[in-house]
Amino acid sequence: MPIPLWAGRYIGLPFRDHGRDRSGLDCWGLVRLVLSEQFGHMLPSLAQDYVHSRAVDAISKLILREIPLWERMPDGAETAGDVIVLRLSGKPLHVGTVLGDRHMLHIESGINSAIERYDGTRWKDRVFGFYRYRKVL
């Protein structure tokens, strides 16, 4: 599946701890923005649930708390709009949005939002899993 054209609207957005809009975003803020604007999913902010993006244990617990609300997708079944959870320091600490063709959109402290391969050298051994939003009725 090719990378969708809408992905270009999210490249180069600045990082900001707890950011939840285009003036600055952290990794969850970017996922939340994309899923809202492109897929109509209203996700919780979660910004009040951790002190800063380097609060490793808090973010790890937060991601693990949220995972049951999502359907886990087998590797290879992920599609645009799914969320990829990545390990940093051995813990699930980073999220991005799957775009297709093994690419994700993500943002990190010190780096503007970008498209990157998740099967490349940097990320392939850090993939924790792929998750699809389950609409709660």
N, CA, C and O atoms as a GROMACS GRO file, in nm:
protein
  548
    1MET      N    1   0.085  -0.116   0.000
    1MET     CA    2   0.000   0.000   0.000
    1MET      C    3   0.090   0.124   0.000
    1MET      O    4   0.177   0.137   0.087
    2PRO      N    5   0.072   0.214  -0.094
    2PRO     CA    6   0.156   0.335  -0.101
    2PRO      C    7   0.125   0.430   0.014
    2PRO      O    8   0.019   0.424   0.075
    3ILE      N    9   0.220   0.518   0.040
    3ILE     CA   10   0.203   0.621   0.144
    3ILE      C   11   0.094   0.718   0.096
    3ILE      O   12   0.101   0.766  -0.017
    4PRO      N   13  -0.006   0.747   0.180
    4PRO     CA   14  -0.114   0.837   0.138
    4PRO      C   15  -0.066   0.981   0.121
    4PRO      O   16   0.025   1.026   0.190
    5LEU      N   17  -0.127   1.051   0.028
    5LEU     CA   18  -0.089   1.189   0.000
    5LEU      C   19  -0.106   1.280   0.121
    5LEU      O   20  -0.029   1.375   0.139
    6TRP      N   21  -0.206   1.253   0.204
    6TRP     CA   22  -0.231   1.340   0.320
    6TRP      C   23  -0.114   1.341   0.417
    6TRP      O   24  -0.103   1.433   0.498
    7ALA      N   25  -0.027   1.241   0.413
    7ALA     CA   26   0.085   1.233   0.506
    7ALA      C   27   0.175   1.357   0.496
    7ALA      O   28   0.235   1.398   0.595
    8GLY      N   29   0.184   1.415   0.377
    8GLY     CA   30   0.269   1.533   0.358
    8GLY      C   31   0.227   1.652   0.443
    8GLY      O   32   0.310   1.738   0.472
    9ARG      N   33   0.101   1.657   0.483
    9ARG     CA   34   0.053   1.768   0.566
    9ARG      C   35   0.108   1.766   0.709
    9ARG      O   36   0.094   1.863   0.783
   10TYR      N   37   0.171   1.655   0.745
   10TYR     CA   38   0.219   1.638   0.882
   10TYR      C   39   0.372   1.638   0.892
   10TYR      O   40   0.425   1.628   1.003
   11ILE      N   41   0.441   1.649   0.782
   11ILE     CA   42   0.588   1.648   0.784
   11ILE      C   43   0.639   1.784   0.830
   11ILE      O   44   0.592   1.889   0.785
   12GLY      N   45   0.735   1.782   0.921
   12GLY     CA   46   0.801   1.905   0.966
   12GLY      C   47   0.734   1.976   1.082
   12GLY      O   48   0.777   2.086   1.118
   13LEU      N   49   0.630   1.919   1.140
   13LEU     CA   50   0.568   1.982   1.257
   13LEU      C   51   0.666   1.976   1.374
   13LEU      O   52   0.737   1.877   1.390
   14PRO      N   53   0.671   2.081   1.457
   14PRO     CA   54   0.770   2.085   1.564
   14PRO      C   55   0.732   2.000   1.685
   14PRO      O   56   0.615   1.978   1.714
   15PHE      N   57   0.836   1.952   1.754
   15PHE     CA   58   0.817   1.878   1.878
   15PHE      C   59   0.792   1.977   1.993
   15PHE      O   60   0.856   2.082   2.002
   16ARG      N   61   0.700   1.941   2.079
   16ARG     CA   62   0.678   2.013   2.205
   16ARG      C   63   0.624   1.913   2.307
   16ARG      O   64   0.526   1.844   2.281
   17ASP      N   65   0.689   1.907   2.421
   17ASP     CA   66   0.643   1.819   2.528
   17ASP      C   67   0.497   1.848   2.559
   17ASP      O   68   0.460   1.964   2.578
   18HIS      N   69   0.415   1.745   2.565
   18HIS     CA   70   0.271   1.755   2.590
   18HIS      C   71   0.195   1.828   2.479
   18HIS      O   72   0.078   1.861   2.497
   19GLY      N   73   0.259   1.855   2.366
   19GLY     CA   74   0.194   1.926   2.258
   19GLY      C   75   0.078   1.848   2.198
   19GLY      O   76   0.087   1.727   2.177
   20ARG      N   77  -0.030   1.920   2.170
   20ARG     CA   78  -0.150   1.856   2.117
   20ARG      C   79  -0.208   1.929   1.996
   20ARG      O   80  -0.322   1.903   1.957
   21ASP      N   81  -0.131   2.020   1.935
   21ASP     CA   82  -0.178   2.087   1.814
   21ASP      C   83  -0.058   2.115   1.722
   21ASP      O   84   0.056   2.087   1.758
   22ARG      N   85  -0.086   2.170   1.607
   22ARG     CA   86   0.017   2.190   1.505
   22ARG      C   87   0.129   2.286   1.547
   22ARG      O   88   0.233   2.291   1.481
   23SER      N   89   0.110   2.362   1.654
   23SER     CA   90   0.217   2.450   1.700
   23SER      C   91   0.328   2.372   1.771
   23SER      O   92   0.437   2.424   1.791
   24GLY      N   93   0.300   2.247   1.807
   24GLY     CA   94   0.398   2.160   1.870
   24GLY      C   95   0.332   2.034   1.922
   24GLY      O   96   0.223   2.040   1.979
   25LEU      N   97   0.397   1.920   1.902
   25LEU     CA   98   0.339   1.791   1.936
   25LEU      C   99   0.444   1.699   1.996
   25LEU      O  100   0.562   1.708   1.961
   26ASP      N  101   0.401   1.610   2.085
   26ASP     CA  102   0.486   1.498   2.120
   26ASP      C  103   0.434   1.378   2.040
   26ASP      O  104   0.342   1.394   1.960
   27CYS      N  105   0.490   1.260   2.062
   27CYS     CA  106   0.453   1.147   1.975
   27CYS      C  107   0.305   1.110   1.986
   27CYS      O  108   0.241   1.082   1.885
   28TRP      N  109   0.249   1.110   2.109
   28TRP     CA  110   0.105   1.081   2.122
   28TRP      C  111   0.022   1.194   2.062
   28TRP      O  112  -0.082   1.169   2.002
   29GLY      N  113   0.066   1.316   2.079
   29GLY     CA  114  -0.006   1.430   2.022
   29GLY      C  115  -0.016   1.419   1.870
   29GLY      O  116  -0.120   1.451   1.813
   30LEU      N  117   0.092   1.375   1.805
   30LEU     CA  118   0.090   1.358   1.659
   30LEU      C  119  -0.004   1.246   1.618
   30LEU      O  120  -0.083   1.262   1.525
   31VAL      N  121   0.003   1.132   1.687
   31VAL     CA  122  -0.089   1.021   1.657
   31VAL      C  123  -0.233   1.068   1.674
   31VAL      O  124  -0.318   1.043   1.589
   32ARG      N  125  -0.258   1.136   1.783
   32ARG     CA  126  -0.393   1.186   1.813
   32ARG      C  127  -0.443   1.282   1.705
   32ARG      O  128  -0.558   1.274   1.662
   33LEU      N  129  -0.356   1.373   1.661
   33LEU     CA  130  -0.392   1.470   1.557
   33LEU      C  131  -0.425   1.399   1.425
   33LEU      O  132  -0.528   1.428   1.363
   34VAL      N  133  -0.340   1.308   1.383
   34VAL     CA  134  -0.360   1.237   1.256
   34VAL      C  135  -0.487   1.153   1.262
   34VAL      O  136  -0.567   1.157   1.168
   35LEU      N  137  -0.507   1.077   1.369
   35LEU     CA  138  -0.626   0.992   1.375
   35LEU      C  139  -0.754   1.074   1.382
   35LEU      O  140  -0.859   1.030   1.333
   36SER      N  141  -0.747   1.192   1.441
   36SER     CA  142  -0.863   1.280   1.444
   36SER      C  143  -0.892   1.339   1.306
   36SER      O  144  -1.004   1.329   1.256
   37GLU      N  145  -0.792   1.399   1.246
   37GLU     CA  146  -0.813   1.470   1.119
   37GLU      C  147  -0.836   1.376   1.001
   37GLU      O  148  -0.915   1.408   0.911
   38GLN      N  149  -0.770   1.262   1.000
   38GLN     CA  150  -0.780   1.174   0.883
   38GLN      C  151  -0.880   1.060   0.898
   38GLN      O  152  -0.931   1.009   0.799
   39PHE      N  153  -0.909   1.021   1.022
   39PHE     CA  154  -0.993   0.903   1.042
   39PHE      C  155  -1.114   0.929   1.131
   39PHE      O  156  -1.198   0.840   1.151
   40GLY      N  157  -1.124   1.051   1.185
   40GLY     CA  158  -1.240   1.086   1.267
   40GLY      C  159  -1.242   1.023   1.405
   40GLY      O  160  -1.347   1.017   1.469
   41HIS      N  161  -1.127   0.975   1.453
   41HIS     CA  162  -1.119   0.913   1.586
   41HIS      C  163  -1.077   1.017   1.689
   41HIS      O  164  -0.971   1.079   1.675
   42MET      N  165  -1.157   1.036   1.790
   42MET     CA  166  -1.126   1.131   1.896
   42MET      C  167  -1.061   1.054   2.011
   42MET      O  168  -1.129   0.984   2.087
   43LEU      N  169  -0.931   1.067   2.023
   43LEU     CA  170  -0.857   0.996   2.127
   43LEU      C  171  -0.833   1.088   2.247
   43LEU      O  172  -0.830   1.210   2.231
   44PRO      N  173  -0.816   1.030   2.366
   44PRO     CA  174  -0.792   1.113   2.483
   44PRO      C  175  -0.656   1.184   2.472
   44PRO      O  176  -0.564   1.134   2.408
   45SER      N  177  -0.645   1.299   2.535
   45SER     CA  178  -0.522   1.377   2.531
   45SER      C  179  -0.406   1.306   2.602
   45SER      O  180  -0.296   1.298   2.548
   46LEU      N  181  -0.432   1.255   2.720
   46LEU     CA  182  -0.333   1.188   2.805
   46LEU      C  183  -0.220   1.280   2.851
   46LEU      O  184  -0.132   1.236   2.925
   47ALA      N  185  -0.221   1.406   2.810
   47ALA     CA  186  -0.112   1.498   2.845
   47ALA      C  187  -0.098   1.515   2.996
   47ALA      O  188   0.012   1.536   3.045
   48GLN      N  189  -0.207   1.507   3.069
   48GLN     CA  190  -0.202   1.526   3.214
   48GLN      C  191  -0.153   1.401   3.286
   48GLN      O  192  -0.134   1.404   3.407
   49ASP      N  193  -0.132   1.290   3.212
   49ASP     CA  194  -0.097   1.164   3.275
   49ASP      C  195   0.053   1.139   3.289
   49ASP      O  196   0.092   1.035   3.341
   50TYR      N  197   0.136   1.232   3.246
   50TYR     CA  198   0.280   1.217   3.263
   50TYR      C  199   0.344   1.355   3.276
   50TYR      O  200   0.288   1.455   3.231
   51VAL      N  201   0.460   1.359   3.338
   51VAL     CA  202   0.526   1.486   3.367
   51VAL      C  203   0.594   1.541   3.243
   51VAL      O  204   0.572   1.657   3.207
   52HIS      N  205   0.676   1.462   3.176
   52HIS     CA  206   0.742   1.504   3.052
   52HIS      C  207   0.775   1.379   2.970
   52HIS      O  208   0.766   1.267   3.020
   53SER      N  209   0.812   1.400   2.845
   53SER     CA  210   0.829   1.287   2.753
   53SER      C  211   0.946   1.197   2.791
   53SER      O  212   0.962   1.090   2.731
   54ARG      N  213   1.026   1.236   2.888
   54ARG     CA  214   1.135   1.150   2.932
   54ARG      C  215   1.097   1.073   3.060
   54ARG      O  216   1.182   1.008   3.121
   55ALA      N  217   0.973   1.082   3.099
   55ALA     CA  218   0.924   1.009   3.216
   55ALA      C  219   0.897   0.864   3.175
   55ALA      O  220   0.782   0.823   3.157
   56VAL      N  221   1.005   0.789   3.161
   56VAL     CA  222   1.002   0.656   3.101
   56VAL      C  223   0.897   0.565   3.162
   56VAL      O  224   0.814   0.511   3.089
   57ASP      N  225   0.898   0.548   3.292
   57ASP     CA  226   0.803   0.454   3.353
   57ASP      C  227   0.659   0.500   3.336
   57ASP      O  228   0.571   0.417   3.311
   58ALA      N  229   0.634   0.629   3.349
   58ALA     CA  230   0.497   0.681   3.336
   58ALA      C  231   0.444   0.658   3.195
   58ALA      O  232   0.330   0.613   3.178
   59ILE      N  233   0.525   0.689   3.094
   59ILE     CA  234   0.478   0.673   2.956
   59ILE      C  235   0.462   0.526   2.923
   59ILE      O  236   0.365   0.488   2.857
   60SER      N  237   0.554   0.442   2.966
   60SER     CA  238   0.543   0.299   2.941
   60SER      C  239   0.413   0.244   3.000
   60SER      O  240   0.340   0.170   2.933
   61LYS      N  241   0.384   0.280   3.124
   61LYS     CA  242   0.260   0.233   3.189
   61LYS      C  243   0.137   0.289   3.118
   61LYS      O  244   0.035   0.220   3.105
   62LEU      N  245   0.145   0.411   3.071
   62LEU     CA  246   0.035   0.474   3.001
   62LEU      C  247   0.004   0.400   2.871
   62LEU      O  248  -0.111   0.370   2.841
   63ILE      N  249   0.108   0.370   2.794
   63ILE     CA  250   0.089   0.297   2.668
   63ILE      C  251   0.032   0.158   2.696
   63ILE      O  252  -0.061   0.115   2.629
   64LEU      N  253   0.088   0.089   2.794
   64LEU     CA  254   0.037  -0.044   2.827
   64LEU      C  255  -0.107  -0.039   2.875
   64LEU      O  256  -0.185  -0.131   2.850
   65ARG      N  257  -0.144   0.070   2.946
   65ARG     CA  258  -0.283   0.088   2.992
   65ARG      C  259  -0.377   0.105   2.873
   65ARG      O  260  -0.489   0.054   2.875
   66GLU      N  261  -0.332   0.177   2.770
   66GLU     CA  262  -0.416   0.207   2.654
   66GLU      C  263  -0.430   0.089   2.558
   66GLU      O  264  -0.531   0.079   2.490
   67ILE      N  265  -0.331   0.000   2.551
   67ILE     CA  266  -0.330  -0.107   2.452
   67ILE      C  267  -0.456  -0.193   2.452
   67ILE      O  268  -0.504  -0.227   2.344
   68PRO      N  269  -0.512  -0.231   2.568
   68PRO     CA  270  -0.634  -0.313   2.564
   68PRO      C  271  -0.751  -0.247   2.492
   68PRO      O  272  -0.845  -0.315   2.451
   69LEU      N  273  -0.747  -0.116   2.475
   69LEU     CA  274  -0.854  -0.046   2.405
   69LEU      C  275  -0.838  -0.055   2.254
   69LEU      O  276  -0.922  -0.004   2.179
   70TRP      N  277  -0.731  -0.118   2.208
   70TRP     CA  278  -0.698  -0.127   2.067
   70TRP      C  279  -0.688  -0.273   2.026
   70TRP      O  280  -0.661  -0.360   2.110
   71GLU      N  281  -0.711  -0.302   1.900
   71GLU     CA  282  -0.698  -0.437   1.847
   71GLU      C  283  -0.556  -0.456   1.796
   71GLU      O  284  -0.510  -0.379   1.711
   72ARG      N  285  -0.487  -0.557   1.846
   72ARG     CA  286  -0.350  -0.583   1.800
   72ARG      C  287  -0.356  -0.645   1.662
   72ARG      O  288  -0.435  -0.736   1.636
   73MET      N  289  -0.272  -0.593   1.573
   73MET     CA  290  -0.266  -0.642   1.435
   73MET      C  291  -0.139  -0.724   1.417
   73MET      O  292  -0.032  -0.685   1.466
   74PRO      N  293  -0.148  -0.836   1.347
   74PRO     CA  294  -0.026  -0.912   1.321
   74PRO      C  295   0.067  -0.834   1.228
   74PRO      O  296   0.022  -0.757   1.144
   75ASP      N  297   0.197  -0.856   1.244
   75ASP     CA  298   0.294  -0.793   1.157
   75ASP      C  299   0.261  -0.828   1.013
   75ASP      O  300   0.243  -0.946   0.980
   76GLY      N  301   0.252  -0.729   0.928
   76GLY     CA  302   0.216  -0.749   0.788
   76GLY      C  303   0.070  -0.718   0.759
   76GLY      O  304   0.032  -0.701   0.643
   77ALA      N  305  -0.012  -0.710   0.864
   77ALA     CA  306  -0.155  -0.679   0.846
   77ALA      C  307  -0.185  -0.533   0.877
   77ALA      O  308  -0.299  -0.489   0.863
   78GLU      N  309  -0.084  -0.457   0.918
   78GLU     CA  310  -0.105  -0.316   0.954
   78GLU      C  311  -0.135  -0.235   0.828
   78GLU      O  312  -0.084  -0.265   0.719
   79THR      N  313  -0.218  -0.132   0.845
   79THR     CA  314  -0.255  -0.044   0.735
   79THR      C  315  -0.248   0.102   0.782
   79THR      O  316  -0.230   0.129   0.901
   80ALA      N  317  -0.261   0.193   0.688
   80ALA     CA  318  -0.257   0.336   0.719
   80ALA      C  319  -0.358   0.367   0.828
   80ALA      O  320  -0.475   0.328   0.820
   81GLY      N  321  -0.312   0.439   0.930
   81GLY     CA  322  -0.398   0.475   1.042
   81GLY      C  323  -0.380   0.387   1.164
   81GLY      O  324  -0.425   0.422   1.273
   82ASP      N  325  -0.313   0.273   1.147
   82ASP     CA  326  -0.282   0.192   1.265
   82ASP      C  327  -0.170   0.261   1.342
   82ASP      O  328  -0.097   0.343   1.287
   83VAL      N  329  -0.159   0.228   1.469
   83VAL     CA  330  -0.056   0.287   1.553
   83VAL      C  331   0.055   0.184   1.574
   83VAL      O  332   0.028   0.067   1.605
   84ILE      N  333   0.178   0.228   1.557
   84ILE     CA  334   0.292   0.142   1.585
   84ILE      C  335   0.349   0.185   1.721
   84ILE      O  336   0.371   0.303   1.746
   85VAL      N  337   0.372   0.086   1.807
   85VAL     CA  338   0.432   0.111   1.938
   85VAL      C  339   0.575   0.059   1.930
   85VAL      O  340   0.600  -0.054   1.889
   86LEU      N  341   0.669   0.144   1.971
   86LEU     CA  342   0.811   0.112   1.962
   86LEU      C  343   0.876   0.114   2.099
   86LEU      O  344   0.839   0.193   2.186
   87ARG      N  345   0.974   0.027   2.117
   87ARG     CA  346   1.049   0.021   2.242
   87ARG      C  347   1.168   0.117   2.237
   87ARG      O  348   1.240   0.124   2.137
   88LEU      N  349   1.187   0.188   2.345
   88LEU     CA  350   1.307   0.268   2.369
   88LEU      C  351   1.356   0.226   2.506
   88LEU      O  352   1.276   0.214   2.599
   89SER      N  353   1.482   0.204   2.521
   89SER     CA  354   1.537   0.157   2.649
   89SER      C  355   1.466   0.030   2.694
   89SER      O  356   1.451   0.006   2.814
   90GLY      N  357   1.422  -0.051   2.598
   90GLY     CA  358   1.358  -0.179   2.628
   90GLY      C  359   1.212  -0.170   2.668
   90GLY      O  360   1.150  -0.273   2.695
   91LYS      N  361   1.156  -0.049   2.673
   91LYS     CA  362   1.016  -0.033   2.716
   91LYS      C  363   0.934   0.030   2.604
   91LYS      O  364   0.987   0.106   2.523
   92PRO      N  365   0.803   0.000   2.599
   92PRO     CA  366   0.717   0.062   2.497
   92PRO      C  367   0.696   0.209   2.530
   92PRO      O  368   0.611   0.243   2.613
   93LEU      N  369   0.772   0.296   2.464
   93LEU     CA  370   0.772   0.438   2.500
   93LEU      C  371   0.738   0.533   2.386
   93LEU      O  372   0.717   0.652   2.408
   94HIS      N  373   0.732   0.482   2.266
   94HIS     CA  374   0.719   0.571   2.150
   94HIS      C  375   0.609   0.519   2.060
   94HIS      O  376   0.594   0.398   2.042
   95VAL      N  377   0.533   0.611   2.002
   95VAL     CA  378   0.426   0.573   1.910
   95VAL      C  379   0.438   0.653   1.781
   95VAL      O  380   0.491   0.764   1.779
   96GLY      N  381   0.387   0.595   1.676
   96GLY     CA  382   0.380   0.661   1.547
   96GLY      C  383   0.257   0.612   1.473
   96GLY      O  384   0.189   0.521   1.520
   97THR      N  385   0.229   0.671   1.359
   97THR     CA  386   0.115   0.631   1.278
   97THR      C  387   0.166   0.559   1.154
   97THR      O  388   0.250   0.611   1.081
   98VAL      N  389   0.114   0.439   1.131
   98VAL     CA  390   0.150   0.363   1.012
   98VAL      C  391   0.094   0.435   0.890
   98VAL      O  392  -0.021   0.479   0.890
   99LEU      N  393   0.176   0.445   0.786
   99LEU     CA  394   0.133   0.510   0.662
   99LEU      C  395   0.115   0.409   0.549
   99LEU      O  396   0.038   0.434   0.456
  100GLY      N  397   0.184   0.299   0.555
  100GLY     CA  398   0.182   0.200   0.449
  100GLY      C  399   0.323   0.179   0.395
  100GLY      O  400   0.411   0.262   0.419
  101ASP      N  401   0.344   0.070   0.324
  101ASP     CA  402   0.473   0.038   0.264
  101ASP      C  403   0.585   0.041   0.367
  101ASP      O  404   0.697   0.083   0.338
  102ARG      N  405   0.553  -0.006   0.492
  102ARG     CA  406   0.649  -0.015   0.603
  102ARG      C  407   0.705   0.121   0.646
  102ARG      O  408   0.818   0.129   0.694
  103HIS      N  409   0.626   0.226   0.629
  103HIS     CA  410   0.664   0.361   0.671
  103HIS      C  411   0.571   0.408   0.782
  103HIS      O  412   0.455   0.368   0.790
  104MET      N  413   0.626   0.495   0.868
  104MET     CA  414   0.547   0.554   0.976
  104MET      C  415   0.574   0.704   0.980
  104MET      O  416   0.677   0.752   0.934
  105LEU      N  417   0.479   0.774   1.036
  105LEU     CA  418   0.493   0.916   1.066
  105LEU      C  419   0.513   0.924   1.217
  105LEU      O  420   0.434   0.868   1.292
  106HIS      N  421   0.618   0.994   1.261
  106HIS     CA  422   0.642   1.006   1.404
  106HIS      C  423   0.720   1.132   1.433
  106HIS      O  424   0.766   1.201   1.342
  107ILE      N  425   0.734   1.162   1.562
  107ILE     CA  426   0.804   1.282   1.606
  107ILE      C  427   0.877   1.248   1.736
  107ILE      O  428   0.829   1.169   1.817
  108GLU      N  429   0.994   1.308   1.753
  108GLU     CA  430   1.074   1.286   1.873
  108GLU      C  431   1.128   1.419   1.923
  108GLU      O  432   1.134   1.517   1.848
  109SER      N  433   1.168   1.423   2.048
  109SER     CA  434   1.230   1.541   2.104
  109SER      C  435   1.353   1.578   2.022
  109SER      O  436   1.441   1.494   1.998
  110GLY      N  437   1.359   1.703   1.979
  110GLY     CA  438   1.472   1.751   1.901
  110GLY      C  439   1.462   1.725   1.752
  110GLY      O  440   1.548   1.767   1.675
  111ILE      N  441   1.356   1.655   1.710
  111ILE     CA  442   1.339   1.622   1.568
  111ILE      C  443   1.196   1.654   1.528
  111ILE      O  444   1.102   1.608   1.593
  112ASN      N  445   1.178   1.730   1.422
  112ASN     CA  446   1.043   1.758   1.371
  112ASN      C  447   0.980   1.629   1.319
  112ASN      O  448   1.050   1.530   1.295
  113SER      N  449   0.849   1.631   1.302
  113SER     CA  450   0.779   1.512   1.254
  113SER      C  451   0.833   1.473   1.117
  113SER      O  452   0.865   1.558   1.034
  114ALA      N  453   0.842   1.342   1.096
  114ALA     CA  454   0.903   1.290   0.973
  114ALA      C  455   0.845   1.154   0.940
  114ALA      O  456   0.783   1.088   1.023
  115ILE      N  457   0.866   1.114   0.817
  115ILE     CA  458   0.831   0.979   0.772
  115ILE      C  459   0.959   0.896   0.774
  115ILE      O  460   1.064   0.939   0.726
  116GLU      N  461   0.948   0.778   0.831
  116GLU     CA  462   1.065   0.691   0.842
  116GLU      C  463   1.021   0.546   0.828
  116GLU      O  464   0.909   0.511   0.864
  117ARG      N  465   1.108   0.463   0.776
  117ARG     CA  466   1.079   0.319   0.765
  117ARG      C  467   1.089   0.256   0.904
  117ARG      O  468   1.182   0.286   0.979
  118TYR      N  469   0.994   0.170   0.937
  118TYR     CA  470   1.005   0.101   1.065
  118TYR      C  471   1.068  -0.036   1.050
  118TYR      O  472   1.085  -0.106   1.149
  119ASP      N  473   1.102  -0.074   0.928
  119ASP     CA  474   1.177  -0.198   0.909
  119ASP      C  475   1.324  -0.169   0.878
  119ASP      O  476   1.400  -0.259   0.841
  120GLY      N  477   1.364  -0.043   0.893
  120GLY     CA  478   1.503  -0.004   0.872
  120GLY      C  479   1.588  -0.035   0.994
  120GLY      O  480   1.538  -0.080   1.097
  121THR      N  481   1.715  -0.011   0.981
  121THR     CA  482   1.813  -0.044   1.085
  121THR      C  483   1.777   0.014   1.222
  121THR      O  484   1.791  -0.055   1.323
  122ARG      N  485   1.731   0.136   1.226
  122ARG     CA  486   1.705   0.202   1.354
  122ARG      C  487   1.588   0.143   1.431
  122ARG      O  488   1.595   0.133   1.554
  123TRP      N  489   1.482   0.102   1.363
  123TRP     CA  490   1.358   0.065   1.432
  123TRP      C  491   1.321  -0.083   1.427
  123TRP      O  492   1.244  -0.128   1.511
  124LYS      N  493   1.373  -0.160   1.333
  124LYS     CA  494   1.320  -0.296   1.311
  124LYS      C  495   1.322  -0.385   1.434
  124LYS      O  496   1.232  -0.468   1.451
  125ASP      N  497   1.420  -0.370   1.519
  125ASP     CA  498   1.426  -0.454   1.640
  125ASP      C  499   1.356  -0.390   1.760
  125ASP      O  500   1.359  -0.446   1.870
  126ARG      N  501   1.293  -0.277   1.739
  126ARG     CA  502   1.225  -0.206   1.848
  126ARG      C  503   1.073  -0.209   1.837
  126ARG      O  504   1.004  -0.155   1.923
  127VAL      N  505   1.021  -0.272   1.733
  127VAL     CA  506   0.875  -0.275   1.715
  127VAL      C  507   0.813  -0.361   1.824
  127VAL      O  508   0.843  -0.480   1.836
  128PHE      N  509   0.727  -0.301   1.903
  128PHE     CA  510   0.656  -0.369   2.010
  128PHE      C  511   0.526  -0.429   1.955
  128PHE      O  512   0.484  -0.537   1.996
  129GLY      N  513   0.463  -0.357   1.860
  129GLY     CA  514   0.341  -0.408   1.801
  129GLY      C  515   0.266  -0.302   1.723
  129GLY      O  516   0.297  -0.183   1.730
  130PHE      N  517   0.165  -0.348   1.649
  130PHE     CA  518   0.078  -0.261   1.570
  130PHE      C  519  -0.063  -0.272   1.628
  130PHE      O  520  -0.107  -0.381   1.665
  131TYR      N  521  -0.132  -0.159   1.636
  131TYR     CA  522  -0.263  -0.155   1.700
  131TYR      C  523  -0.361  -0.073   1.618
  131TYR      O  524  -0.326   0.033   1.565
  132ARG      N  525  -0.482  -0.123   1.608
  132ARG     CA  526  -0.588  -0.055   1.534
  132ARG      C  527  -0.694  -0.009   1.633
  132ARG      O  528  -0.735  -0.082   1.723
  133TYR      N  529  -0.736   0.115   1.614
  133TYR     CA  530  -0.838   0.173   1.701
  133TYR      C  531  -0.968   0.095   1.688
  133TYR      O  532  -1.016   0.068   1.578
  134ARG      N  533  -1.024   0.059   1.803
  134ARG     CA  534  -1.155  -0.008   1.805
  134ARG      C  535  -1.256   0.093   1.850
  134ARG      O  536  -1.251   0.144   1.962
  135LYS      N  537  -1.348   0.123   1.764
  135LYS     CA  538  -1.452   0.220   1.798
  135LYS      C  539  -1.539   0.162   1.908
  135LYS      O  540  -1.595   0.053   1.894
  136VAL      N  541  -1.550   0.234   2.016
  136VAL     CA  542  -1.632   0.190   2.128
  136VAL      C  543  -1.775   0.237   2.104
  136VAL      O  544  -1.799   0.356   2.085
  137LEU      N  545  -1.868   0.144   2.103
  137LEU     CA  546  -2.009   0.179   2.078
  137LEU      C  547  -2.082   0.212   2.205
  137LEU      O  548  -2.200   0.244   2.202
   0.00000   0.00000   0.00000
